[in-house]
Structures are given as structure tokens and as C-alpha cells.
Amino acid sequence: MSSSRALWVRVVGLALLLGGGMVADAAIPQAGPLLGPDGIENGSVSRSSGSDLPAALQRIRRNADVIWVGYSVPAVSADSGMCCMHEDDHGDRVCGVCSLDRERNFHWNTAREDDAVVLEPPAAIRVMLRFEGGELDRVATFKSSCTIDATGQNVTWLDDVAAAESLAWLVDVAETGGEHEDGAVAAVAMHAGPAALARVVGWAEGRHPRKLREQAIFWLGAERSQEGWSTIARLARSDPDDTIRDRAVFAAHISEQPEAVDLLIQIARQDESIPTRRSALMWLGHRAGERATAALENALDDPDTEIKRAAVFGLSQLPVDEGVPLLIRIARTHDNPEVRKQALFWLGQSGDPRALDLIEEILLGG
């Protein structure tokens, strides 16, 4: 992020924290309906105007007992939003059909053979709100490429929703706290534009409840890592709250920013909190590369046994052809029995034939 851009984010974030209001609407991308209700199936879908979002939602809440309300706004990227939770889904394929239900903000999908590949989905998200008895019951956000199975429920689709109004409404839900906070923070983070970024940065850095800060830090890493990297790194290094530093370490890990390895290595070596150092070591294992591997191996000589255990776990997360030989060497030669025990445990979890050979050898007294 450029220095001028970073200054802009700080100024806007400070204004939000001190003033409590939204930045000028001009800072928020304005757009008509980027996505329509055509991506919603297996439900009764009606359309209504959302040009005045608060009034539209109030009207719908008065006239229906249980209903979903959906609309589209510009997103920070074409891959924004959550739908599929498969471990191998990295946002680079159509995520399939996602079911509306009451149990999760983020949804398992059912793959369909007839799903078309979307090469360049629009940079938009669908925000879906469930109301029951006039009260907000759910906040969910979906990728533009997801087909939504309404499971026979009623859905009102709002056209012409202004991004500024969507952002303001969701910010209010998030700052009210309660069970809908997580979904609202996620949706805010996925909105395009500097106003949404400034709000999430403000939540992450400001004097807010820890839960709100943790959610904001996570979504900075997941959705706004390039713009929010300076915030993530600063919180990971110096926030006085160990829990917040730990969450920022995880945000750095999921950010995929090139600077993340340097940050994780620094924290693994220097942080005053053993749990935070342990977290940094564990997530380093997911960042394959010579420098990450060297940092993990060096941590095997740390005087703290918990750090050694975390380093072994980190090595177990390396690609098999790299991690298994290292774990075998540790299991054979390390002078700490607890470290050898951990290496054997993770070797057993790997299912690799080389690991099984070693375990068999040890069991048979070879």
C-alpha cells in the first residue's frame, strides 16, 4: 500500500471512530443491480425497489412472518463472499448450489454437473437477510457465481440498492453485537470501496469489544489483505492483547501476502507470548519454502517444549516430500523425547509408507 493510500485509510478510519458516522457517499461505489434474482432457485421470488433500503426492509418486516431478502452490491473482488466450504475450494471455480438454511452463515454446496464455468464473474456479492417475526434472524453473503437454493422459502429481491445504504445498515447490525455480528462484519468487509475498508480497519484497531476486533482482523486477512496489510502486521507485532495478536497472526497466514513469511518468522522468534509464538510456528508450516522450513527447524532448539511441539506440527504441514523426511530425522535423532513423540504422532497421521516403515521398525525394536 502506498504511503498516501495508507494515510487515507488512517484518516478515514479515525474519522469513523471519532465521529461514528459514515464517510461521504462519494467514497462508496454506487451501482445499479449488478446481480439479479436469476441465481435463486426453488423458491417463491418477488421483486421490489430497494432504492431506500431502510424503508424497504422496514416494510417487508411488517408484512411477512418469515422471509428472506436479497440484494446485490459491488464487491471488493470477483471472488468476494462465501458459499462453499470445501477444503479444496480456493475461489477459482464455480462453487455450485448453496442452500439457504438457518444453521450457518456460510454454506456447504452441492456440486452439479451442469454448472457452467464462469471465467470472469462480476465483482459483486449477494447479501441475503432472513427475517422472522419482524426480527433479523440471519445475515449471509454469497459469491456471484453461486446458485442459491431457497429450499421452498419466500424471497424478496431488492433492486437498485445503494452501496452506501447497505454499508450503513450492516455496520449498525455489526456494532449492535449479538448473534448476527459475524455475518454483518463479513458482509461489510466484502463491500467495495475505501469506506468499507476504513470501517473494518477501525474495528480492528479501535477500542471495540474483543469479538468485534477479532472478526474484523480475520476479514482483513481474508478479503482486504493487500490494503489492510499494515494494520494486520502492526497488530500482530505490538497489540497489548495476546488474543488479538494471535488472531492477527492467523490473518497474516491466510492473507497470502509475500511479507507474511517474514512476519511469522519474526513473531515465532521474538514474541513474548508462548501461545502466539506457537501459533506463528504452526501457520509457518502452511507456507512452504526454504525460509519457513529453516525457521521451523531452528525452533526445535528452543528451550520451551511447547515451542518445540509447535515446530513439529508446523513441519507436519509441509508438503509430504519435504515434511516426512524431516519428521523421520527428528523421530530418530532429536534429544528431546517429547519432540520425538510428536514427530512420530504426526508421521502416523500422514499415512506415508516411509512413516509407516519407521513406526513398524520402532514397534518391532529394529
PyMOL commands that set and color helices and strands:
alter all, ss='L'
color gray80, all
select helices_A, chain A and resi 3-19+25-27+37-39+53-63+163-176+181-190+194-205+210-223+225-238+242-255+260-270+274-284+290-299+305-316+320-333+337-350+353-363
alter helices_A, ss='H'
color red, helices_A
select strands_A, chain A and resi 40-41+44-49+66-74+97-99+109-110+124-132+135-143+147-149+154-159
alter strands_A, ss='S'
color yellow, strands_A
deselect
rebuild
show_as cartoon
